Amino acid sequence: MKPTDLRGILRYIPRFREKTFVVAVDGAIVTDDNFPNLLLDLAVLRSLSIRIVLVHGAAEQIRSLGAESGVVPSNLDGAGITDAGTLKLALTAANRLTHEILEGLAANDLRAVSTNAVIAHPLGIIGGVDHQFTGKVERVDVEFLQSLVAQGIVPVVPPLGFDGDGKTYRVNSDAIACALAEQLRATKLIYITSREGLTRQDKMLRQVAVRDLKQVIAQHPGELPAELLSKARFAVSACESGVPRVHIISGRVDEGLLAEVFSNDGVGTMVYANEYQQIRRALKKDIRSLLILTKNSVASAELVKRTRAAIERQIGDYHLFEIDKNPVACVALHTYPEQKKGELAFLFVNPSHENQGIGGKLVQFVEAKAREQGLTELVTLSTQAFTWFQSKAGFSEGTPEDLPPARRERYDASGRNSKVLVKKLR
């Protein structure tokens, strides 16, 4: 199933309806061939009653305008010094880009307006250096923006800020997006770039906790792509200010925005502020999810078939591994207190989430639960995954004699001839 098909999207609609997403698009993406598809993705989000605030950068356009006019920009991204010549380039670039975006939104039947909702003041003198026309976000006109999105209007925010005297300052678009997300209490802040996402030493980071990213930025900033370091820093700031999720994705992937929002896997990097993965006890309402999740594995005889009634009778033994509230794996612990033994059963990980350590986490979870209940030994039965249990989970091959009497009876009656695996608990 494609993550962008209707059923994939429907799971998320109740969670995101009437919520605010701040989408920040780099200037280089606005002129990319895939930009019309990105605008179509935004139209899909709006059709699902998701409120959109759109921010755009202009670094690439400032660079091009500077080359055309012979003016060397003193600052491309709004974070360094902005002299009068660079401010002029920034104003021209921002106005052109805003107009292009408004045209594109109109082509997708979306109402939109360019706003001056970012109130800024001069960045000032730092380390003895006057940053001239570079600004810093002072506040955001939240009431104005909320009134627009409530009417279904998409505010388009340029990388500019305005003070009370009507003066204009060049402001870093990453900082503006972060401030908007914080003050509008957005559910998501999405940075759309020309890179696939955050990498660390060339290894893609799909999901990263804000505390871990903050540590990398503080101790090993050189291990992150230099062009995404600003976004990484503002992702941390946004999460610490209450934005639950920040995404960094490529704007050159068709349907990439929808795939990032409406699937567990996504296409880029997600920075999360609260618990993203959790193991929880299954409830009766989860039985259908358990059966659907394990359907193919039961069909291939990897797992023993369980009826709804059988699971319901022992529902307290079952646990789900969730990613962003979606079940992707499960496990059960059946206990035999008289023998001080437990059976690790019904261990399954969705193929789309294999090789991510989830199976190991579930085994560790079951071991901890078993120890809490005073059990001294775990057994598990397997017909196809026994080598994994031995090499990855620390089990050793046993015999049917290691099974508790009640479990031994069912083992003999099943005729599956499963391997019996045993693990002593310290």
PEJO-V234705 format. One record per residue. N is the residue number from 1. PHI is phi in whole degrees, -180 to 180 (none if undefined). D_FIRST is the distance of its C-alpha to the first C-alpha in Angstrom with 1 decimal. Layout:
N | PHI | D_FIRST
N | PHI | D_FIRST
This chain:
1 | none | 0.0
2 | -70 | 3.8
3 | -64 | 6.3
4 | -97 | 8.4
5 | -79 | 7.2
6 | -61 | 9.7
7 | -65 | 8.7
8 | -63 | 7.8
9 | -74 | 11.2
10 | -58 | 13.1
11 | -61 | 13.3
12 | -97 | 15.3
13 | -57 | 17.5
14 | -59 | 20.3
15 | -74 | 20.7
16 | -106 | 21.0
17 | -59 | 22.8
18 | 65 | 26.3
19 | -92 | 25.8
20 | -103 | 26.9
21 | -112 | 25.1
22 | -99 | 27.4
23 | -113 | 26.0
24 | -110 | 28.3
25 | -112 | 28.0
26 | -65 | 30.2
27 | -58 | 32.5
28 | -64 | 31.3
29 | -78 | 27.8
30 | -61 | 29.5
31 | -97 | 30.9
32 | -78 | 27.8
33 | -61 | 26.2
34 | -86 | 22.9
35 | -59 | 24.7
36 | -58 | 24.2
37 | -68 | 20.4
38 | -64 | 21.0
39 | -64 | 23.2
40 | -65 | 20.6
41 | -61 | 18.3
42 | -62 | 21.4
43 | -63 | 21.9
44 | -63 | 18.5
45 | -60 | 19.6
46 | -64 | 22.9
47 | -65 | 21.6
48 | -96 | 20.1
49 | 66 | 23.7
50 | -92 | 23.2
51 | -86 | 26.5
52 | -115 | 26.5
53 | -120 | 29.5
54 | -109 | 29.4
55 | -116 | 31.6
56 | -132 | 32.2
57 | -93 | 34.2
58 | -153 | 36.6
59 | -59 | 37.6
60 | -64 | 36.7
61 | -71 | 38.5
62 | -64 | 41.5
63 | -61 | 41.7
64 | -67 | 41.7
65 | -63 | 44.2
66 | -62 | 46.4
67 | -66 | 46.5
68 | -69 | 47.3
69 | -94 | 50.1
70 | 80 | 51.5
71 | -94 | 50.9
72 | -89 | 49.5
73 | -62 | 47.3
74 | -83 | 48.4
75 | -161 | 45.1
76 | -94 | 41.6
77 | -104 | 39.4
78 | 81 | 41.7
79 | -108 | 42.5
80 | -104 | 45.7
81 | -79 | 48.8
82 | -117 | 48.6
83 | -86 | 51.8
84 | -62 | 52.8
85 | -65 | 51.6
86 | -69 | 48.2
87 | -61 | 47.9
88 | -62 | 48.8
89 | -62 | 46.0
90 | -64 | 43.6
91 | -65 | 44.6
92 | -63 | 44.3
93 | -63 | 40.9
94 | -64 | 39.5
95 | -65 | 40.8
96 | -65 | 39.4
97 | -65 | 35.9
98 | -59 | 36.0
99 | -64 | 37.0
100 | -62 | 34.2
101 | -66 | 31.6
102 | -62 | 33.3
103 | -62 | 33.2
104 | -64 | 29.5
105 | -66 | 28.8
106 | -62 | 31.1
107 | -64 | 29.2
108 | -104 | 26.1
109 | 61 | 28.4
110 | -110 | 28.6
111 | -80 | 32.0
112 | -153 | 33.1
113 | -141 | 36.3
114 | -85 | 37.7
115 | -123 | 39.3
116 | -115 | 42.1
117 | -81 | 40.8
118 | -97 | 41.2
119 | -94 | 44.7
120 | -128 | 45.9
121 | -134 | 49.0
122 | -60 | 50.2
123 | -63 | 48.9
124 | 88 | 52.6
125 | -100 | 54.5
126 | -124 | 52.7
127 | 60 | 54.6
128 | 82 | 57.3
129 | -109 | 55.0
130 | -81 | 54.8
131 | -86 | 51.2
132 | 53 | 52.8
133 | -98 | 50.1
134 | -82 | 47.2
135 | -115 | 46.2
136 | -132 | 44.5
137 | -64 | 42.6
138 | -93 | 45.1
139 | -162 | 43.1
140 | -122 | 40.6
141 | -78 | 41.5
142 | -64 | 38.9
143 | -60 | 40.4
144 | -63 | 40.2
145 | -65 | 36.6
146 | -65 | 35.5
147 | -66 | 37.4
148 | -69 | 35.5
149 | -66 | 32.0
150 | -66 | 33.0
151 | -94 | 33.9
152 | 80 | 30.5
153 | -97 | 32.2
154 | -92 | 30.6
155 | -73 | 33.3
156 | -109 | 33.5
157 | -111 | 35.4
158 | -79 | 37.1
159 | -81 | 38.3
160 | -136 | 41.6
161 | -130 | 43.6
162 | -131 | 46.7
163 | -99 | 49.7
164 | -66 | 52.1
165 | -94 | 54.4
166 | 84 | 51.8
167 | -80 | 51.5
168 | -107 | 48.2
169 | -128 | 46.8
170 | -81 | 44.1
171 | -124 | 41.6
172 | -59 | 38.7
173 | -66 | 35.4
174 | -63 | 33.7
175 | -68 | 36.5
176 | -62 | 36.2
177 | -60 | 32.5
178 | -63 | 33.3
179 | -63 | 36.2
180 | -62 | 34.3
181 | -62 | 31.5
182 | -64 | 34.2
183 | -78 | 36.4
184 | -89 | 33.8
185 | 55 | 32.2
186 | -68 | 28.8
187 | -78 | 25.7
188 | -140 | 24.3
189 | -118 | 26.1
190 | -121 | 24.0
191 | -94 | 25.8
192 | -109 | 24.5
193 | -127 | 26.2
194 | -93 | 26.5
195 | -103 | 25.5
196 | -63 | 22.1
197 | 163 | 23.3
198 | -74 | 26.0
199 | -121 | 27.1
200 | -126 | 29.9
201 | 52 | 31.9
202 | 69 | 29.1
203 | -103 | 26.5
204 | -65 | 23.5
205 | -101 | 23.6
206 | -80 | 20.2
207 | -132 | 21.6
208 | -144 | 25.4
209 | -72 | 27.7
210 | -59 | 30.3
211 | -65 | 33.1
212 | -72 | 31.9
213 | -66 | 31.5
214 | -61 | 34.9
215 | -66 | 36.4
216 | -63 | 35.1
217 | -61 | 36.4
218 | -74 | 39.7
219 | -104 | 40.3
220 | -138 | 38.3
221 | -60 | 37.5
222 | -68 | 38.0
223 | -84 | 34.9
224 | -103 | 32.7
225 | -60 | 32.3
226 | -58 | 35.4
227 | -73 | 33.8
228 | -110 | 31.3
229 | -63 | 34.0
230 | -61 | 34.9
231 | -65 | 31.3
232 | -63 | 31.2
233 | -64 | 34.5
234 | -74 | 33.6
235 | -62 | 30.3
236 | -62 | 32.6
237 | -60 | 35.0
238 | -64 | 32.4
239 | -62 | 30.9
240 | -69 | 34.5
241 | -97 | 35.3
242 | 113 | 32.7
243 | -80 | 29.5
244 | -65 | 26.7
245 | -137 | 24.3
246 | -124 | 25.0
247 | -116 | 22.5
248 | -125 | 23.5
249 | -136 | 21.2
250 | -85 | 21.6
251 | -91 | 22.2
252 | -105 | 21.6
253 | -103 | 17.9
254 | -62 | 16.3
255 | 63 | 14.2
256 | -63 | 15.3
257 | -64 | 16.8
258 | -66 | 13.8
259 | -64 | 11.6
260 | -70 | 14.7
261 | -79 | 15.3
262 | -111 | 12.1
263 | -147 | 10.6
264 | -71 | 12.6
265 | -76 | 12.5
266 | 69 | 13.7
267 | -125 | 15.3
268 | -133 | 18.9
269 | -112 | 21.3
270 | -117 | 21.5
271 | -102 | 25.0
272 | -120 | 25.4
273 | -93 | 28.6
274 | -113 | 28.0
275 | -66 | 26.3
276 | -97 | 22.7
277 | -115 | 22.2
278 | -152 | 24.0
279 | -110 | 24.7
280 | -136 | 25.9
281 | -69 | 27.2
282 | -74 | 24.9
283 | -114 | 26.2
284 | -57 | 26.2
285 | -68 | 23.5
286 | -90 | 21.2
287 | -59 | 21.6
288 | -60 | 18.7
289 | -63 | 16.4
290 | -62 | 18.2
291 | -67 | 17.7
292 | -67 | 14.0
293 | -60 | 13.7
294 | -101 | 16.1
295 | -54 | 15.3
296 | -68 | 14.4
297 | -69 | 17.3
298 | -67 | 19.6
299 | -63 | 18.8
300 | -89 | 19.7
301 | 68 | 22.9
302 | -73 | 22.3
303 | -115 | 22.7
304 | -73 | 25.2
305 | -66 | 24.0
306 | -124 | 24.9
307 | -85 | 25.5
308 | -57 | 25.0
309 | -65 | 28.8
310 | -66 | 29.2
311 | -66 | 27.0
312 | -62 | 28.7
313 | -63 | 32.1
314 | -121 | 31.3
315 | -57 | 28.9
316 | -67 | 31.0
317 | -86 | 30.2
318 | -98 | 26.5
319 | -137 | 24.9
320 | -114 | 21.5
321 | -102 | 20.5
322 | -112 | 18.9
323 | -119 | 17.7
324 | 51 | 18.6
325 | 73 | 18.8
326 | -113 | 15.4
327 | -71 | 15.9
328 | -126 | 14.7
329 | -159 | 17.6
330 | -154 | 20.6
331 | -162 | 24.1
332 | -135 | 27.2
333 | -126 | 30.9
334 | -97 | 33.3
335 | -109 | 36.9
336 | -130 | 40.2
337 | -57 | 42.8
338 | -63 | 45.8
339 | -96 | 44.8
340 | 55 | 43.3
341 | -122 | 40.1
342 | -132 | 36.5
343 | -109 | 33.5
344 | -83 | 30.3
345 | -137 | 27.7
346 | 56 | 24.0
347 | -78 | 23.0
348 | -149 | 19.3
349 | -125 | 17.0
350 | -54 | 13.2
351 | -52 | 12.8
352 | -70 | 11.1
353 | -122 | 14.5
354 | -72 | 16.9
355 | 63 | 20.0
356 | -118 | 20.5
357 | 82 | 23.3
358 | -69 | 21.6
359 | -59 | 22.9
360 | -63 | 26.3
361 | -64 | 26.3
362 | -69 | 25.7
363 | -63 | 28.5
364 | -62 | 30.8
365 | -62 | 30.0
366 | -65 | 31.0
367 | -60 | 34.0
368 | -64 | 35.2
369 | -63 | 34.8
370 | -64 | 36.7
371 | -64 | 39.5
372 | -58 | 39.8
373 | -92 | 40.5
374 | 79 | 43.1
375 | -80 | 41.3
376 | -115 | 42.5
377 | -152 | 40.1
378 | -112 | 36.4
379 | -124 | 35.3
380 | -148 | 32.0
381 | -116 | 31.1
382 | -150 | 28.7
383 | -106 | 28.2
384 | -130 | 25.8
385 | -110 | 25.7
386 | -64 | 29.4
387 | -68 | 30.0
388 | -64 | 27.7
389 | -62 | 29.7
390 | -77 | 32.9
391 | -84 | 32.2
392 | -108 | 30.1
393 | -112 | 31.1
394 | 79 | 34.7
395 | -89 | 35.0
396 | -120 | 37.6
397 | -71 | 37.8
398 | -119 | 39.8
399 | -135 | 40.9
400 | -56 | 40.4
401 | -66 | 43.7
402 | -78 | 41.9
403 | -81 | 40.0
404 | -59 | 41.5
405 | -51 | 43.3
406 | -65 | 41.0
407 | -75 | 37.9
408 | -64 | 39.9
409 | -61 | 40.4
410 | -69 | 36.7
411 | -63 | 36.1
412 | -65 | 38.8
413 | -76 | 37.6
414 | -72 | 34.0
415 | 71 | 34.9
416 | -79 | 31.9
417 | 56 | 34.4
418 | -66 | 32.3
419 | -69 | 33.7
420 | -99 | 35.4
421 | -121 | 35.1
422 | -130 | 37.4
423 | -141 | 37.7
424 | -77 | 40.9
425 | -103 | 40.6
426 | -74 | 43.2
